[in-house]
Amino acid sequence: MAMTAMNAAKPEIPKMASDTNSAEIVRIRPGFAATVASAMKSSPKIAGIAAVVIPPLVVTAILLLIWELLCHSPTSSLPAPTKIWSDSRDLIVDPFFVAGSQDIGLGWRVLTSLQRVFYGYGLAAVVGILVGAVIGQSVWVMRGLDPIFQILRTVPPLAWLPISLAAFRDANPSAIFVIFITAIWPIMINTAVGIRNIPQDYRNVARVLRLNHAEFFVKIMLPSAAPYIFTGLRIGIGLSWLAIVAAEMLTGGVGIGFFIWDAWNSSRISDIIVALAYIGIVGFVLDRIVAAIGNTITRGTARN
Amino acid sequence: MSNRHYLHVDGVGMVFDTGKSKFTALVDVNLKVGRGEVISIIGHSGCGKSTLLNIVAGLTPQTSGVLLLENKEVAGPGPDRAVVFQNHSLLPWLSVYDNVRLAVDKVHSRRMDRKQRHDWVLHNLDLVGMSHAIDKRPHEISGGMKQRVGIARGLAMEPKILLMDEPFGALDALTKANLQDTLMDIQQKLGNTVMIITHDVDEAVLLSDKIVMMTNGPSATIGEICEVKLPRPRKRLELASNPEYIRARTAVLSFLYERQRHPKTAA
């Protein structure tokens, strides 16, 4: 999850390069381009959608088939797709059923987990950007805090759980704190780097205009560092989702993490696999939401 | 040119302390600029002409000497000494309009209401001929257009002196000529006091009332000042054969290439 976030968060230079390539192809081989264009004209939308949708569907179908063949035997330790469907159909088809206090749809569980992520991550975003801005602005503060941060950020999320349980004496705030402490490092460090990389020219513009600290923060710092900040936010949301599942396994309650642990204890392997699919999809959607917000806000900032 | 002491640079020196060693960039620079004058500062690269502009702008504090603007000492940067930066320095996340608006909002917030500020932004963009592109972002317009917007932003601050740091250095010859004409038109109309850093001899002679020639660094200072007594408006085509133009051009060229041969080219 963290890896995909980092890979995906790279600057979108390759995309621009491929644009120019395609422009060149059009110039070099007009005949070919015309053929493609007329073929696309007949049903451009459908062709476009099919080109995006069909490959993943085909590959998924092939993988499911291989899985089915591998786990087909009754002695197999892991369930095949068909067995998962028969075992956990209720979980797959209806994410939002309520059949008792602990027998609820996975959608509800995911929402509970998301709520914790929302608080922890939101807090991490606000504190991370503010502290990151201070660190980026002041060489002295950076030198003072950097070694501490470099050590703290390598502590695995779950290692924070016992100490936060001791401090908060309650599962829910502890889980939120674990999210906070996991997500804050990439946000803070990326913000600091972004602030440090504000071109001297922009600072000079601000000085000539005599912008005060608040104006400088809002009008120059945030927009200039926005691409870096959103890289941090994107890595942060990935790590948050990573940490919440692990934290909930230990703290119990209603979340999707605890559901997996509970299913393991009751040997409901099919349920675990369905829950994994939910976690993966939700993580993917979270990443895309942050990326989309970032792209909208940083429109034009990176280019000059 | 009535007030000979509009901007007064008095004994300004600049020593950069690089930790181990000290680098003396400027020594004892004395310069007087009258109101409404256009002066250019020319010299080989490394002669400290940009340092001098940064000192006048207040972006780099000088290590000795004083700066007076309208008989008041200046310290630190401010909108009364607007800078047009070499690389335009437009904020890429703001539109052309918003780039100028940011300056106008900050500088004229007390004197103008919203409507007046809006009109003032449009007026200045119109002066530089950029009315057609107010909603474009900097990366969507050409280098010459960006510099036009940079000039509009500078003018919109209504500075006492407009400081231009090699404003047309990165532009092709035709674009450069267009911008020089625009600048001369505007200066003629508004009577701005302008200081231009340049390394282009023709540009210096065409635009300026005075050409300040810098000696080579380190420890650079003003070597000579050449007055250009050409009537305005100046037309570049007619100037080519004008004796005063040729005299001034020869004076600058002989200073730069005979008395102050660049250390690298001399070697």
Interface residues (C-beta under 8 A of the other chain):
Chain A: P199 D201 Y202 N204 V205 R207 V208 L209 R210 L211 E215 K219 I220 P223 S224 A226 T298 R299 G300 T301 A302 R303 N304
Chain B: A57 G58 L59 G76 P77 G78 P79 R81 A82 V83 F85 N87 S89 L91 P92 W93 L94 L102 A103 K106 V107 R137 P138 H139 M157
